[in-house]
Amino acid sequence: MVRRLLGVFAAAIVGALALSSGVATAAPTQTPAAPSVTVDFTGIVALSNCSGSVVRMANSGPNDPAFVLSNGHCLESGFLSPGQVIVNQASRRTFDLLDPTGQYSLGTLRATKIAYATMTNTDVSLYQLSSTYAQIQQRYGIKALEISSAHPTQGADIRVVSGYWQTIYSCNLDGFAYRLHEGDWVWQDSLRYTSSCDVIGGTSGSPVIDTASGKIVGVNNTINESGESCTLNNPCEVDQAGNVTVRQGIGYAEETYLFNSCVAAGNKITLTLPGCTLPRP
């Protein structure tokens, strides 16, 4: 996992998570199109240890409390255990909102709670802020990034935007890992980058933006650093037949379109909505 900064390693939890059953989501393919959206640092935030972004769902309204998207392993309390899910837990975490160039902080945003977080099947955190989208736009001139409702497309031209490092990585979506194993954690239908997105520690939680739509299709979370198999900081891919593939130097992200089926009107996390497949507590 790429939360690790400047050589500081998070301790691995001993144990193993059984390979989840289920059917992988079909991965549509297409010929990469020329970028139609110029991606900058609009909506991007920096955390104390990771990256993130101010995001909205397809049904979010201007007066709804805004969300910040990052990784489950970026929580202020540390890594979550396999099977652990957090919903509506109080938080006062702060985030530096960057200007479109990424060079300056426009101000500080504050969370009221962790609306949702897990490292089971996926690696995501969604913080709810004390400010609405309208208030953020009025005060800072910044619009939230929208999370796409559609499954990502293989071959898509993407940008991984790190608020922590004020860096934008450019590459393509190489494909999908049926199961991605790292230490004790297993993630499903993960996004695999082409090699030019060589993400590093601190880029965890960065939004993955499809340049064709300008929408978020994933959240950056790991890279195989040294070629080891299925260990911390060295994820491996496991296919439906149980075959293991190690791709040294290749980075991965977790899909985000699932959130749109789990957030009700008013930006309320509702895991009982029809079609919501996010893990429940």
Secondary structure as UniProt FT lines:
FT   TURN            2..3
FT   TURN            6..7
FT   TURN            42..43
FT   STRAND          44..46
FT   STRAND          51..56
FT   TURN            58..59
FT   TURN            62..63
FT   STRAND          65..70
FT   HELIX           72..74
FT   TURN            76..77
FT   TURN            82..83
FT   STRAND          85..90
FT   STRAND          94..98
FT   TURN            100..101
FT   STRAND          105..118
FT   STRAND          124..132
FT   HELIX           133..140
FT   STRAND          145..147
FT   STRAND          157..162
FT   TURN            163..166
FT   STRAND          167..182
FT   TURN            183..184
FT   STRAND          185..193
FT   TURN            195..196
FT   TURN            201..202
FT   TURN            204..205
FT   STRAND          207..210
FT   TURN            211..213
FT   STRAND          216..223
FT   TURN            232..233
FT   STRAND          236..238
FT   TURN            240..241
FT   STRAND          244..245
FT   TURN            248..249
FT   STRAND          251..255
FT   HELIX           257..261
FT   STRAND          263..264
FT   TURN            265..267
FT   STRAND          268..269
FT   TURN            271..272
FT   TURN            274..275
//
